[in-house]
Amino acid sequence: MSGRWQRVKLELIVSSLAITTHLHDQLWHVFGILCTAGLLLGLLLWALNVQVIGYILFRTPLGAGEKLSFLWSTCRELLQAYPIGQSVSMVLFSLLFSLNIWLLVFVLRHSPRSTPKGSSVFGGLLAIIGAGCAACGTSLIAPFAATLGAGTVTAVERASVWFYWIGSALVLYALVKLGVIIATIRSENA
């Protein structure tokens, strides 16, 4: 058992060093990660209100600046409307998932055969389920929680936060695997 934990510890160290070094060498990726995280957070908040977004973006006579201002202010207000645990977990998930996307693109460009599969996609699905409806946050989780016997809004909100944390853990697992692959790519190119 000790050997297995040492291997996991070594993978974590190698992965975090490889990712940190990669981001330090490619500073423009950090900007891309932040932009992608903002888009993903907006997607999570507006996932079940696509018709409203379509209307605002394509059918109103507002200018581009006014449309962006509307989307930004609404996202900010929605995040304030969510409980703090859910808001933090949504932002954290968005950052981790966008980091995962950017590192995955790097790995696909440099070593397409060694790409980890599965955990980040499943994590993304859990986050979409956790987002629920922007107005109440319960439309996707309520039937699931009711099946398990939870009937209160508080129980549904807690389930939503757990979906985000589990999704974030799956994305972290994918990031560790991507970090090891990036370390291998960097050592081969050194």
N, C-alpha and C positions, 0 to 999 in steps of 0.2 A: 504494500500500500504506500509505503514511503517513497518508493521509486516513481510511482504514478504521480504523486503530488509534486515531486521535484520536477518531473517532466512538464506538468501543467504550469508550475511556477516559472520554469525556463521559457515555455512558450509565451507566457504573459509578458515577461521581460523583453524577449526578442521582438515580439509583436509591437509592444508599446514603443520601443526604441526605433524600430523600422518605420512605424507610422509617424512618429515625431520627427525623425530625420527627413522623411519624405515630404512632410508638410513644411518643414523649415527650408528645404531645397526648392520647393514649389509653392512659394507664398501665395501666388495667384489662386491656387486651389482653395486656400482658406476663404477667400472672397467668394469663390464659387460655392463652397460648402454652405456658407452663411446665406447666400441667395437661394440655394436649393432648399435649405431648411425653412426659410420664409415661405417659399412656394408650397412646400409640403405641409407646413402648419396651416396655411390658408386652405389647402385641399382638405385637410382633416376637419377643419372648422366648417367648411362649406360643402362637404361631401354629399349631404342629403338635401342641399338647397341649390342644386345646379341650375334649376330653372330661374331662380332669382338672379344668380350671377349672369346667366345668359341674357336675361332681360337688361340688367344694368350695363353690361359690356356692349351689347349689340343693338339694343332697341331704343335706348334713351339718347337725347341730343347732348349729353354731357361731353366735355372735352376729356382727353386722356388723363390730364392731371386730376380732374375732378373725380374720374372713375377710380384712379389709384388711391386718391384720398379717401373715398368712400370705403373701398375694400380694406385699407389699412386701419381706418378708425373703427370699422365694424369688427375686424379681427381683434383689435386691442380691447374693445368693449366686451366681446364674447369671452376673451380670456379672463377678463375681470369678473364676468358672471359665473364662470366655473368655480368650483371649490379649489382652494390653493393646491391641494394634492393632485388634482386632475390637470390643472394648468401647468404645473411644474413637470408632470410626467409627459404631457403633450409636447412641451418645448424640448425636453430632454430627448424624447423619442425622435422628434424632427431633426435635431442636430446629429444624433447617432446614425439615423437612417441616411441622411444626406452625406455624412462622412463615408458610410458604407457604399453609397452609390459612386462617389468620386474615386474611392480606392478600387472598387470593382472595375470601373472603366480603365483605370491605370493597369490593373492586372490583366484584363482582357486584351489590352493593346500590346502588352509585353510578354504574356505567357497564357494564351487562351485555354490551354489544356489543363491548367492547374487551378481552375476556379472552383471555390467551395459552392455547394448548392443547397438550397432549401431553407435554412434557418432565417435568413433575412426576409425572404418572401413570406414565410409564415408569421414572422414578427410584424410585417407590414399589414397583413390581414387582421391580426389581433388589434393593432392600433386603429384601423378603420372601424372595427367593431366597437372598440372602446370609445371612439369619438361620438358615436351615436348622432343624435340630432343636435344641431347647434343651439336650438331653443331650449331643449329640455335634457339633452344628453342621454336619453333613455330608450329611444325607439328601437335600437337593435339589441340592447342588453336586457330590456324588460322581459321579453318572452323567455330568454335564457335563464334569467334570475328567478322568474316565477316558476319555471320548471323545477328549479332547485329549492323552491320553498321561500324565496326572499320576495316579500311583497311591498316593502317600503322603499321610498325614494333614496333614503340613505344607503340601503343595501345595494341598490342599483348603482349609485355613485361610487361606492367602494369597489364594486365589481368592475366598473369602468376603469378605475385607477389601476386595479390589478391587471387588467388586460394590457394597459400601457406598460406597466413594469415588466410583465412577462415578455411582451414584445420587445422591450428594450434589452432584456437579458438575452433573447435570441439574436438580436442584432449585434450585441457585444460579443457573443460567441462567434458570429460570422466575422466581426472585425478582428478578433484574435487570429482566426484562420487566415484572413487576408493579410494581416501583418506578417505572419510567418512566410507567406508566399512573397510578399514585397521584400522581406529580408533576403530570401533566396535570389530573387531577381536582381537586387542591388549588389549582392555578392558576386553573381555571375558577370555583371557589367562593370565591376570594379577593376 
